[in-house]
Amino acid sequence: MENNSPNEVKITDIKMPFWSMVMFMVKAAIASIPAIIILWIIFAVLAGIFGGIFGGMGRF
């Protein structure tokens, strides 16, 4: 027999020491710095492209 009913899991608590949680948050913040730099570069390139395309439209 096959049981097709979904199993539900509810997490009610995570037991983690305070300083361990602090170190995890610091590591997550440090790990996000390269992602922010990459996104900044992508947006700068896109702004340059769209600025070059649409920048001279009002001059004619």
PDB file of N, H, CA, C and O in Angstrom:
ATOM      1  N   MET A   1       0.835  -1.176   0.000  1.00  0.00           N
ATOM      2  CA  MET A   1       0.000   0.000   0.000  1.00  0.00           C
ATOM      3  C   MET A   1       0.884   1.245   0.000  1.00  0.00           C
ATOM      4  O   MET A   1       1.934   1.296   0.641  1.00  0.00           O
ATOM      5  N   GLU A   2       0.431   2.209  -0.721  1.00  0.00           N
ATOM      6  H   GLU A   2      -0.421   2.167  -1.242  1.00  0.00           H
ATOM      7  CA  GLU A   2       1.171   3.447  -0.839  1.00  0.00           C
ATOM      8  C   GLU A   2       0.448   4.547  -0.075  1.00  0.00           C
ATOM      9  O   GLU A   2      -0.765   4.718  -0.188  1.00  0.00           O
ATOM     10  N   ASN A   3       1.231   5.289   0.709  1.00  0.00           N
ATOM     11  H   ASN A   3       2.217   5.150   0.801  1.00  0.00           H
ATOM     12  CA  ASN A   3       0.661   6.391   1.479  1.00  0.00           C
ATOM     13  C   ASN A   3       0.967   7.695   0.740  1.00  0.00           C
ATOM     14  O   ASN A   3       2.119   8.129   0.703  1.00  0.00           O
ATOM     15  N   ASN A   4      -0.053   8.321   0.153  1.00  0.00           N
ATOM     16  H   ASN A   4      -0.989   7.969   0.183  1.00  0.00           H
ATOM     17  CA  ASN A   4       0.142   9.536  -0.632  1.00  0.00           C
ATOM     18  C   ASN A   4      -0.157  10.808   0.144  1.00  0.00           C
ATOM     19  O   ASN A   4      -0.110  11.897  -0.429  1.00  0.00           O
ATOM     20  N   SER A   5      -0.462  10.702   1.424  1.00  0.00           N
ATOM     21  H   SER A   5      -0.501   9.817   1.889  1.00  0.00           H
ATOM     22  CA  SER A   5      -0.756  11.906   2.194  1.00  0.00           C
ATOM     23  C   SER A   5       0.553  12.626   2.538  1.00  0.00           C
ATOM     24  O   SER A   5       1.540  11.983   2.895  1.00  0.00           O
ATOM     25  N   PRO A   6       0.559  13.959   2.430  1.00  0.00           N
ATOM     26  CA  PRO A   6       1.799  14.706   2.724  1.00  0.00           C
ATOM     27  C   PRO A   6       2.121  14.696   4.223  1.00  0.00           C
ATOM     28  O   PRO A   6       1.227  14.784   5.064  1.00  0.00           O
ATOM     29  N   ASN A   7       3.381  14.591   4.529  1.00  0.00           N
ATOM     30  H   ASN A   7       4.108  14.519   3.845  1.00  0.00           H
ATOM     31  CA  ASN A   7       3.835  14.656   5.913  1.00  0.00           C
ATOM     32  C   ASN A   7       4.169  16.101   6.238  1.00  0.00           C
ATOM     33  O   ASN A   7       4.898  16.750   5.488  1.00  0.00           O
ATOM     34  N   GLU A   8       3.655  16.604   7.322  1.00  0.00           N
ATOM     35  H   GLU A   8       3.062  16.077   7.931  1.00  0.00           H
ATOM     36  CA  GLU A   8       3.912  17.981   7.726  1.00  0.00           C
ATOM     37  C   GLU A   8       4.938  18.001   8.842  1.00  0.00           C
ATOM     38  O   GLU A   8       4.887  17.194   9.771  1.00  0.00           O
ATOM     39  N   VAL A   9       5.870  18.936   8.735  1.00  0.00           N
ATOM     40  H   VAL A   9       5.911  19.591   7.980  1.00  0.00           H
ATOM     41  CA  VAL A   9       6.894  19.122   9.752  1.00  0.00           C
ATOM     42  C   VAL A   9       6.806  20.555  10.226  1.00  0.00           C
ATOM     43  O   VAL A   9       6.795  21.479   9.412  1.00  0.00           O
ATOM     44  N   LYS A  10       6.744  20.753  11.525  1.00  0.00           N
ATOM     45  H   LYS A  10       6.753  20.003  12.186  1.00  0.00           H
ATOM     46  CA  LYS A  10       6.697  22.099  12.092  1.00  0.00           C
ATOM     47  C   LYS A  10       7.863  22.251  13.051  1.00  0.00           C
ATOM     48  O   LYS A  10       8.000  21.498  14.015  1.00  0.00           O
ATOM     49  N   ILE A  11       8.712  23.251  12.765  1.00  0.00           N
ATOM     50  H   ILE A  11       8.601  23.863  11.981  1.00  0.00           H
ATOM     51  CA  ILE A  11       9.856  23.530  13.632  1.00  0.00           C
ATOM     52  C   ILE A  11       9.416  24.561  14.656  1.00  0.00           C
ATOM     53  O   ILE A  11       8.937  25.637  14.298  1.00  0.00           O
ATOM     54  N   THR A  12       9.577  24.235  15.905  1.00  0.00           N
ATOM     55  H   THR A  12       9.967  23.361  16.195  1.00  0.00           H
ATOM     56  CA  THR A  12       9.121  25.139  16.961  1.00  0.00           C
ATOM     57  C   THR A  12      10.271  25.849  17.671  1.00  0.00           C
ATOM     58  O   THR A  12      10.064  26.906  18.267  1.00  0.00           O
ATOM     59  N   ASP A  13      11.481  25.284  17.615  1.00  0.00           N
ATOM     60  H   ASP A  13      11.649  24.426  17.131  1.00  0.00           H
ATOM     61  CA  ASP A  13      12.579  25.907  18.342  1.00  0.00           C
ATOM     62  C   ASP A  13      13.907  25.427  17.769  1.00  0.00           C
ATOM     63  O   ASP A  13      14.040  24.279  17.346  1.00  0.00           O
ATOM     64  N   ILE A  14      14.879  26.322  17.764  1.00  0.00           N
ATOM     65  H   ILE A  14      14.771  27.255  18.108  1.00  0.00           H
ATOM     66  CA  ILE A  14      16.240  25.966  17.390  1.00  0.00           C
ATOM     67  C   ILE A  14      17.119  26.301  18.579  1.00  0.00           C
ATOM     68  O   ILE A  14      17.212  27.459  18.985  1.00  0.00           O
ATOM     69  N   LYS A  15      17.755  25.301  19.129  1.00  0.00           N
ATOM     70  H   LYS A  15      17.679  24.360  18.799  1.00  0.00           H
ATOM     71  CA  LYS A  15      18.633  25.528  20.274  1.00  0.00           C
ATOM     72  C   LYS A  15      20.051  25.740  19.764  1.00  0.00           C
ATOM     73  O   LYS A  15      20.701  24.816  19.276  1.00  0.00           O
ATOM     74  N   MET A  16      20.516  26.992  19.892  1.00  0.00           N
ATOM     75  H   MET A  16      19.988  27.742  20.289  1.00  0.00           H
ATOM     76  CA  MET A  16      21.849  27.343  19.429  1.00  0.00           C
ATOM     77  C   MET A  16      22.423  28.356  20.406  1.00  0.00           C
ATOM     78  O   MET A  16      21.739  29.312  20.771  1.00  0.00           O
ATOM     79  N   PRO A  17      23.663  28.169  20.835  1.00  0.00           N
ATOM     80  CA  PRO A  17      24.256  29.129  21.766  1.00  0.00           C
ATOM     81  C   PRO A  17      24.343  30.530  21.145  1.00  0.00           C
ATOM     82  O   PRO A  17      24.499  30.679  19.933  1.00  0.00           O
ATOM     83  N   PHE A  18      24.239  31.547  22.003  1.00  0.00           N
ATOM     84  H   PHE A  18      24.112  31.425  22.988  1.00  0.00           H
ATOM     85  CA  PHE A  18      24.189  32.930  21.543  1.00  0.00           C
ATOM     86  C   PHE A  18      25.420  33.303  20.738  1.00  0.00           C
ATOM     87  O   PHE A  18      25.288  33.854  19.646  1.00  0.00           O
ATOM     88  N   TRP A  19      26.614  33.019  21.244  1.00  0.00           N
ATOM     89  H   TRP A  19      26.721  32.571  22.132  1.00  0.00           H
ATOM     90  CA  TRP A  19      27.836  33.427  20.550  1.00  0.00           C
ATOM     91  C   TRP A  19      28.034  32.656  19.254  1.00  0.00           C
ATOM     92  O   TRP A  19      28.639  33.169  18.312  1.00  0.00           O
ATOM     93  N   SER A  20      27.536  31.441  19.199  1.00  0.00           N
ATOM     94  H   SER A  20      27.045  31.024  19.964  1.00  0.00           H
ATOM     95  CA  SER A  20      27.579  30.690  17.952  1.00  0.00           C
ATOM     96  C   SER A  20      26.684  31.360  16.908  1.00  0.00           C
ATOM     97  O   SER A  20      27.049  31.430  15.734  1.00  0.00           O
ATOM     98  N   MET A  21      25.521  31.849  17.324  1.00  0.00           N
ATOM     99  H   MET A  21      25.225  31.792  18.278  1.00  0.00           H
ATOM    100  CA  MET A  21      24.620  32.572  16.425  1.00  0.00           C
ATOM    101  C   MET A  21      25.249  33.890  15.976  1.00  0.00           C
ATOM    102  O   MET A  21      25.113  34.277  14.815  1.00  0.00           O
ATOM    103  N   VAL A  22      25.938  34.582  16.890  1.00  0.00           N
ATOM    104  H   VAL A  22      26.048  34.268  17.833  1.00  0.00           H
ATOM    105  CA  VAL A  22      26.608  35.836  16.536  1.00  0.00           C
ATOM    106  C   VAL A  22      27.685  35.572  15.486  1.00  0.00           C
ATOM    107  O   VAL A  22      27.776  36.309  14.504  1.00  0.00           O
ATOM    108  N   MET A  23      28.495  34.542  15.674  1.00  0.00           N
ATOM    109  H   MET A  23      28.421  33.944  16.471  1.00  0.00           H
ATOM    110  CA  MET A  23      29.540  34.217  14.705  1.00  0.00           C
ATOM    111  C   MET A  23      28.945  33.836  13.352  1.00  0.00           C
ATOM    112  O   MET A  23      29.501  34.181  12.309  1.00  0.00           O
ATOM    113  N   PHE A  24      27.828  33.134  13.365  1.00  0.00           N
ATOM    114  H   PHE A  24      27.376  32.854  14.212  1.00  0.00           H
ATOM    115  CA  PHE A  24      27.158  32.780  12.112  1.00  0.00           C
ATOM    116  C   PHE A  24      26.695  34.030  11.371  1.00  0.00           C
ATOM    117  O   PHE A  24      26.853  34.124  10.153  1.00  0.00           O
ATOM    118  N   MET A  25      26.127  34.987  12.094  1.00  0.00           N
ATOM    119  H   MET A  25      25.999  34.911  13.083  1.00  0.00           H
ATOM    120  CA  MET A  25      25.646  36.221  11.458  1.00  0.00           C
ATOM    121  C   MET A  25      26.816  37.053  10.928  1.00  0.00           C
ATOM    122  O   MET A  25      26.700  37.661   9.864  1.00  0.00           O
ATOM    123  N   VAL A  26      27.938  37.091  11.648  1.00  0.00           N
ATOM    124  H   VAL A  26      28.032  36.597  12.513  1.00  0.00           H
ATOM    125  CA  VAL A  26      29.116  37.822  11.179  1.00  0.00           C
ATOM    126  C   VAL A  26      29.660  37.181   9.908  1.00  0.00           C
ATOM    127  O   VAL A  26      30.010  37.887   8.963  1.00  0.00           O
ATOM    128  N   LYS A  27      29.734  35.864   9.874  1.00  0.00           N
ATOM    129  H   LYS A  27      29.450  35.290  10.642  1.00  0.00           H
ATOM    130  CA  LYS A  27      30.216  35.168   8.683  1.00  0.00           C
ATOM    131  C   LYS A  27      29.280  35.395   7.500  1.00  0.00           C
ATOM    132  O   LYS A  27      29.743  35.560   6.372  1.00  0.00           O
ATOM    133  N   ALA A  28      27.976  35.405   7.741  1.00  0.00           N
ATOM    134  H   ALA A  28      27.600  35.271   8.657  1.00  0.00           H
ATOM    135  CA  ALA A  28      27.016  35.653   6.662  1.00  0.00           C
ATOM    136  C   ALA A  28      27.167  37.070   6.121  1.00  0.00           C
ATOM    137  O   ALA A  28      27.065  37.283   4.913  1.00  0.00           O
ATOM    138  N   ALA A  29      27.410  38.045   7.005  1.00  0.00           N
ATOM    139  H   ALA A  29      27.493  37.872   7.986  1.00  0.00           H
ATOM    140  CA  ALA A  29      27.598  39.428   6.563  1.00  0.00           C
ATOM    141  C   ALA A  29      28.874  39.564   5.744  1.00  0.00           C
ATOM    142  O   ALA A  29      28.885  40.263   4.731  1.00  0.00           O
ATOM    143  N   ILE A  30      29.943  38.908   6.165  1.00  0.00           N
ATOM    144  H   ILE A  30      29.935  38.340   6.987  1.00  0.00           H
ATOM    145  CA  ILE A  30      31.210  38.971   5.425  1.00  0.00           C
ATOM    146  C   ILE A  30      31.073  38.264   4.074  1.00  0.00           C
ATOM    147  O   ILE A  30      31.642  38.714   3.080  1.00  0.00           O
ATOM    148  N   ALA A  31      30.329  37.173   4.034  1.00  0.00           N
ATOM    149  H   ALA A  31      29.867  36.807   4.842  1.00  0.00           H
ATOM    150  CA  ALA A  31      30.144  36.438   2.784  1.00  0.00           C
ATOM    151  C   ALA A  31      29.295  37.215   1.780  1.00  0.00           C
ATOM    152  O   ALA A  31      29.384  36.960   0.578  1.00  0.00           O
ATOM    153  N   SER A  32      28.479  38.153   2.246  1.00  0.00           N
ATOM    154  H   SER A  32      28.407  38.360   3.222  1.00  0.00           H
ATOM    155  CA  SER A  32      27.623  38.914   1.326  1.00  0.00           C
ATOM    156  C   SER A  32      28.375  40.044   0.624  1.00  0.00           C
ATOM    157  O   SER A  32      27.875  40.583  -0.364  1.00  0.00           O
ATOM    158  N   ILE A  33      29.561  40.416   1.107  1.00  0.00           N
ATOM    159  H   ILE A  33      29.966  39.977   1.909  1.00  0.00           H
ATOM    160  CA  ILE A  33      30.313  41.526   0.519  1.00  0.00           C
ATOM    161  C   ILE A  33      30.677  41.259  -0.952  1.00  0.00           C
ATOM    162  O   ILE A  33      30.465  42.151  -1.774  1.00  0.00           O
ATOM    163  N   PRO A  34      31.209  40.091  -1.333  1.00  0.00           N
ATOM    164  CA  PRO A  34      31.496  39.862  -2.753  1.00  0.00           C
ATOM    165  C   PRO A  34      30.237  39.917  -3.624  1.00  0.00           C
ATOM    166  O   PRO A  34      30.291  40.394  -4.758  1.00  0.00           O
ATOM    167  N   ALA A  35      29.115  39.438  -3.107  1.00  0.00           N
ATOM    168  H   ALA A  35      29.071  39.051  -2.186  1.00  0.00           H
ATOM    169  CA  ALA A  35      27.876  39.496  -3.880  1.00  0.00           C
ATOM    170  C   ALA A  35      27.448  40.938  -4.115  1.00  0.00           C
ATOM    171  O   ALA A  35      26.972  41.271  -5.201  1.00  0.00           O
ATOM    172  N   ILE A  36      27.609  41.788  -3.125  1.00  0.00           N
ATOM    173  H   ILE A  36      27.995  41.517  -2.243  1.00  0.00           H
ATOM    174  CA  ILE A  36      27.260  43.207  -3.286  1.00  0.00           C
ATOM    175  C   ILE A  36      28.170  43.863  -4.322  1.00  0.00           C
ATOM    176  O   ILE A  36      27.708  44.662  -5.136  1.00  0.00           O
ATOM    177  N   ILE A  37      29.456  43.531  -4.297  1.00  0.00           N
ATOM    178  H   ILE A  37      29.832  42.881  -3.636  1.00  0.00           H
ATOM    179  CA  ILE A  37      30.393  44.096  -5.273  1.00  0.00           C
ATOM    180  C   ILE A  37      30.028  43.655  -6.687  1.00  0.00           C
ATOM    181  O   ILE A  37      30.035  44.469  -7.610  1.00  0.00           O
ATOM    182  N   ILE A  38      29.710  42.378  -6.863  1.00  0.00           N
ATOM    183  H   ILE A  38      29.704  41.717  -6.113  1.00  0.00           H
ATOM    184  CA  ILE A  38      29.333  41.867  -8.184  1.00  0.00           C
ATOM    185  C   ILE A  38      28.057  42.551  -8.680  1.00  0.00           C
ATOM    186  O   ILE A  38      27.982  42.945  -9.844  1.00  0.00           O
ATOM    187  N   LEU A  39      27.058  42.696  -7.813  1.00  0.00           N
ATOM    188  H   LEU A  39      27.119  42.376  -6.867  1.00  0.00           H
ATOM    189  CA  LEU A  39      25.825  43.378  -8.220  1.00  0.00           C
ATOM    190  C   LEU A  39      26.087  44.830  -8.570  1.00  0.00           C
ATOM    191  O   LEU A  39      25.488  45.347  -9.512  1.00  0.00           O
ATOM    192  N   TRP A  40      26.973  45.507  -7.833  1.00  0.00           N
ATOM    193  H   TRP A  40      27.460  45.086  -7.067  1.00  0.00           H
ATOM    194  CA  TRP A  40      27.299  46.896  -8.131  1.00  0.00           C
ATOM    195  C   TRP A  40      27.931  47.019  -9.512  1.00  0.00           C
ATOM    196  O   TRP A  40      27.614  47.939 -10.266  1.00  0.00           O
ATOM    197  N   ILE A  41      28.823  46.092  -9.839  1.00  0.00           N
ATOM    198  H   ILE A  41      29.080  45.345  -9.226  1.00  0.00           H
ATOM    199  CA  ILE A  41      29.459  46.112 -11.157  1.00  0.00           C
ATOM    200  C   ILE A  41      28.435  45.883 -12.259  1.00  0.00           C
ATOM    201  O   ILE A  41      28.462  46.569 -13.282  1.00  0.00           O
ATOM    202  N   ILE A  42      27.530  44.924 -12.062  1.00  0.00           N
ATOM    203  H   ILE A  42      27.508  44.367 -11.232  1.00  0.00           H
ATOM    204  CA  ILE A  42      26.497  44.650 -13.067  1.00  0.00           C
ATOM    205  C   ILE A  42      25.619  45.879 -13.280  1.00  0.00           C
ATOM    206  O   ILE A  42      25.347  46.249 -14.422  1.00  0.00           O
ATOM    207  N   PHE A  43      25.170  46.517 -12.197  1.00  0.00           N
ATOM    208  H   PHE A  43      25.391  46.215 -11.269  1.00  0.00           H
ATOM    209  CA  PHE A  43      24.321  47.702 -12.330  1.00  0.00           C
ATOM    210  C   PHE A  43      25.077  48.867 -12.961  1.00  0.00           C
ATOM    211  O   PHE A  43      24.482  49.645 -13.708  1.00  0.00           O
ATOM    212  N   ALA A  44      26.363  49.007 -12.684  1.00  0.00           N
ATOM    213  H   ALA A  44      26.846  48.375 -12.077  1.00  0.00           H
ATOM    214  CA  ALA A  44      27.153  50.076 -13.289  1.00  0.00           C
ATOM    215  C   ALA A  44      27.278  49.860 -14.800  1.00  0.00           C
ATOM    216  O   ALA A  44      27.178  50.812 -15.574  1.00  0.00           O
ATOM    217  N   VAL A  45      27.495  48.621 -15.214  1.00  0.00           N
ATOM    218  H   VAL A  45      27.576  47.847 -14.585  1.00  0.00           H
ATOM    219  CA  VAL A  45      27.584  48.321 -16.646  1.00  0.00           C
ATOM    220  C   VAL A  45      26.243  48.595 -17.327  1.00  0.00           C
ATOM    221  O   VAL A  45      26.197  49.204 -18.396  1.00  0.00           O
ATOM    222  N   LEU A  46      25.157  48.144 -16.705  1.00  0.00           N
ATOM    223  H   LEU A  46      25.195  47.650 -15.836  1.00  0.00           H
ATOM    224  CA  LEU A  46      23.829  48.394 -17.280  1.00  0.00           C
ATOM    225  C   LEU A  46      23.520  49.889 -17.344  1.00  0.00           C
ATOM    226  O   LEU A  46      22.947  50.353 -18.329  1.00  0.00           O
ATOM    227  N   ALA A  47      23.883  50.639 -16.325  1.00  0.00           N
ATOM    228  H   ALA A  47      24.349  50.261 -15.525  1.00  0.00           H
ATOM    229  CA  ALA A  47      23.652  52.085 -16.340  1.00  0.00           C
ATOM    230  C   ALA A  47      24.462  52.734 -17.446  1.00  0.00           C
ATOM    231  O   ALA A  47      23.977  53.656 -18.103  1.00  0.00           O
ATOM    232  N   GLY A  48      25.686  52.274 -17.666  1.00  0.00           N
ATOM    233  H   GLY A  48      26.080  51.525 -17.133  1.00  0.00           H
ATOM    234  CA  GLY A  48      26.503  52.806 -18.754  1.00  0.00           C
ATOM    235  C   GLY A  48      25.909  52.499 -20.115  1.00  0.00           C
ATOM    236  O   GLY A  48      25.902  53.349 -21.005  1.00  0.00           O
ATOM    237  N   ILE A  49      25.414  51.285 -20.274  1.00  0.00           N
ATOM    238  H   ILE A  49      25.420  50.594 -19.551  1.00  0.00           H
ATOM    239  CA  ILE A  49      24.805  50.896 -21.556  1.00  0.00           C
ATOM    240  C   ILE A  49      23.546  51.718 -21.817  1.00  0.00           C
ATOM    241  O   ILE A  49      23.401  52.319 -22.882  1.00  0.00           O
ATOM    242  N   PHE A  50      22.631  51.742 -20.837  1.00  0.00           N
ATOM    243  H   PHE A  50      22.749  51.254 -19.972  1.00  0.00           H
ATOM    244  CA  PHE A  50      21.382  52.482 -21.045  1.00  0.00           C
ATOM    245  C   PHE A  50      21.622  53.987 -21.093  1.00  0.00           C
ATOM    246  O   PHE A  50      20.908  54.702 -21.796  1.00  0.00           O
ATOM    247  N   GLY A  51      22.594  54.466 -20.373  1.00  0.00           N
ATOM    248  H   GLY A  51      23.174  53.885 -19.802  1.00  0.00           H
ATOM    249  CA  GLY A  51      22.935  55.886 -20.446  1.00  0.00           C
ATOM    250  C   GLY A  51      23.483  56.248 -21.805  1.00  0.00           C
ATOM    251  O   GLY A  51      23.194  57.326 -22.323  1.00  0.00           O
ATOM    252  N   GLY A  52      24.269  55.363 -22.392  1.00  0.00           N
ATOM    253  H   GLY A  52      24.504  54.487 -21.971  1.00  0.00           H
ATOM    254  CA  GLY A  52      24.783  55.597 -23.733  1.00  0.00           C
ATOM    255  C   GLY A  52      23.708  55.525 -24.795  1.00  0.00           C
ATOM    256  O   GLY A  52      23.732  56.274 -25.771  1.00  0.00           O
ATOM    257  N   ILE A  53      22.767  54.622 -24.602  1.00  0.00           N
ATOM    258  H   ILE A  53      22.747  54.012 -23.810  1.00  0.00           H
ATOM    259  CA  ILE A  53      21.688  54.461 -25.585  1.00  0.00           C
ATOM    260  C   ILE A  53      20.693  55.612 -25.503  1.00  0.00           C
ATOM    261  O   ILE A  53      20.339  56.203 -26.523  1.00  0.00           O
ATOM    262  N   PHE A  54      20.243  55.931 -24.295  1.00  0.00           N
ATOM    263  H   PHE A  54      20.530  55.451 -23.467  1.00  0.00           H
ATOM    264  CA  PHE A  54      19.164  56.901 -24.126  1.00  0.00           C
ATOM    265  C   PHE A  54      19.657  58.287 -23.709  1.00  0.00           C
ATOM    266  O   PHE A  54      18.856  59.216 -23.599  1.00  0.00           O
ATOM    267  N   GLY A  55      20.945  58.436 -23.480  1.00  0.00           N
ATOM    268  H   GLY A  55      21.595  57.682 -23.570  1.00  0.00           H
ATOM    269  CA  GLY A  55      21.456  59.714 -23.002  1.00  0.00           C
ATOM    270  C   GLY A  55      21.344  60.859 -23.997  1.00  0.00           C
ATOM    271  O   GLY A  55      21.130  61.999 -23.584  1.00  0.00           O
ATOM    272  N   GLY A  56      21.479  60.600 -25.274  1.00  0.00           N
ATOM    273  H   GLY A  56      21.653  59.674 -25.610  1.00  0.00           H
ATOM    274  CA  GLY A  56      21.443  61.652 -26.266  1.00  0.00           C
ATOM    275  C   GLY A  56      20.090  61.861 -26.905  1.00  0.00           C
ATOM    276  O   GLY A  56      19.985  62.605 -27.880  1.00  0.00           O
ATOM    277  N   MET A  57      19.057  61.233 -26.392  1.00  0.00           N
ATOM    278  H   MET A  57      19.142  60.629 -25.600  1.00  0.00           H
ATOM    279  CA  MET A  57      17.742  61.324 -27.039  1.00  0.00           C
ATOM    280  C   MET A  57      17.121  62.711 -26.928  1.00  0.00           C
ATOM    281  O   MET A  57      16.373  63.103 -27.825  1.00  0.00           O
ATOM    282  N   GLY A  58      17.392  63.463 -25.885  1.00  0.00           N
ATOM    283  H   GLY A  58      17.999  63.145 -25.157  1.00  0.00           H
ATOM    284  CA  GLY A  58      16.749  64.755 -25.708  1.00  0.00           C
ATOM    285  C   GLY A  58      17.482  65.898 -26.376  1.00  0.00           C
ATOM    286  O   GLY A  58      17.050  67.045 -26.257  1.00  0.00           O
ATOM    287  N   ARG A  59      18.552  65.637 -27.061  1.00  0.00           N
ATOM    288  H   ARG A  59      18.903  64.706 -27.157  1.00  0.00           H
ATOM    289  CA  ARG A  59      19.367  66.709 -27.634  1.00  0.00           C
ATOM    290  C   ARG A  59      18.967  67.079 -29.054  1.00  0.00           C
ATOM    291  O   ARG A  59      19.492  68.048 -29.603  1.00  0.00           O
ATOM    292  N   PHE A  60      18.061  66.340 -29.657  1.00  0.00           N
ATOM    293  H   PHE A  60      17.635  65.553 -29.212  1.00  0.00           H
ATOM    294  CA  PHE A  60      17.691  66.644 -31.052  1.00  0.00           C
ATOM    295  C   PHE A  60      16.382  67.360 -31.145  1.00  0.00           C
ATOM    296  O   PHE A  60      15.933  67.684 -32.245  1.00  0.00           O
TER     297      PHE A  60
END
